[in-house]
Amino acid sequence: MSWPHIVGIGGTLRSNSTSELALRYVLEVAARAGASTALIAGPALQVGIYEPGCSQRSEGANQLVRQMARADGIVLVSPGYHGSISGLVKNALDYAEDLRDDPRPYFTGRSVGSIAVASGYQAAVTTLGALRNVVHALRGWPTPMGAAINSSEGPVFAPDGSCQFRRVAEMLEIIAGEIVEFAVSQRSVR
């Protein structure tokens, strides 16, 4: 049996933002567990505003949809903007509508880890809840562990990408493990 393919979606347009580094961290842990990974973050999320019923898509939008369709597991990371998901991340998730007629519609049968990063716990927690609600709406399986990261407590990641807070690293590692474990079990069922 081949190992699962895990796709990370999120971050901001700012290179090496805390949310992008959290996404990279989870994908690295999943890769160490044997999964193949793909990252769609930052400028790769500038795919054009989702337009229902429009058959013309940018190459970036087509790549995003192909990766979501191929994924056995997904990691979603959003900054908390005014208490919810950023427009950039929400727009990317809207493209999951293109999977409605797929053999596995939307996020069906996929484990989805959700991570929110904000300058304060209130926005991080409400954004995490919003991400998990979208995952449910897309028929995905939210991992039991989600992460609300408060970036106001200091730099969460070092310049080399290592996590500087042990509790945050543990949460991200648990999320990666749950995504891979669920994806492997789902592949064996399919």
Buried (B, 14 or more C-beta within 10 A) or exposed (E): EEBBBBBBBBBBEEEBBBBBBBBBBBBBBBBEBEBBBBBBBBEBBEBEEBEEEEEEBEEBBEBBBEBBBEBBBBBBBBBBBEBBBBEBBBBBBBBBBBBEEEEBBBBBBBBBBBBBBBBBBEBBBBBBBBBBEBBEEBBBBBBEBBBBBBBEEEEBBEEEEEBEBEEBBEBBBBBBBBBBBBBBEBBEEE
